[in-house]
Amino acid sequence: MDKLCIIEKYSEGGRDEDGFPLPAEWQEFTRLYGDFRPLSSQETISAQAAQVKTTARLVTHFVDGINSTMRVRIYGLSAEPELFGIDGVIRDNKTNRQHLTFELREPEIGWE
């Protein structure tokens, strides 16, 4: 687990103490380290045939509350951090609380 990963959650904004609207934005949910694994050629072909958008997997230690409405910014893959959407969160089979596997997809249009 050698890649720094920042999980981000979308905040709808709300209002400040004076009642003015706050902008909607992505906010940091947690930081953790993970093992990034691009899909193999066979997995990519199978995913495309099933019309699944998954392009990679990320294995991390367990953190409660992460779900598919969030996104992850991964450092160490290239010069700039890379952004992925979370398609699904899979818990480990043994205890459900040791590690998580994220199914990752390309970012949505409009994500900076």
HELIX and SHEET records of a PDB file:
HELIX    1   1 SER A   41  ALA A   49  1                                   9    
SHEET    1   A 7 LYS A   3  SER A  11  0                                        
SHEET    2   A 7 GLU A  25  PRO A  38 -1                                        
SHEET    3   A 7 THR A  54  HIS A  61 -1                                        
SHEET    4   A 7 HIS A  99  ARG A 105 -1                                        
SHEET    5   A 7 GLU A  82  ARG A  91 -1                                        
SHEET    6   A 7 ARG A  71  ILE A  74 -1                                        
SHEET    7   A 7 LYS A   3  SER A  11 -1                                        
SHEET    1   B 2 GLY A  14  ARG A  15  0                                        
SHEET    2   B 2 PRO A  21  LEU A  22 -1                                        
END                                                                             
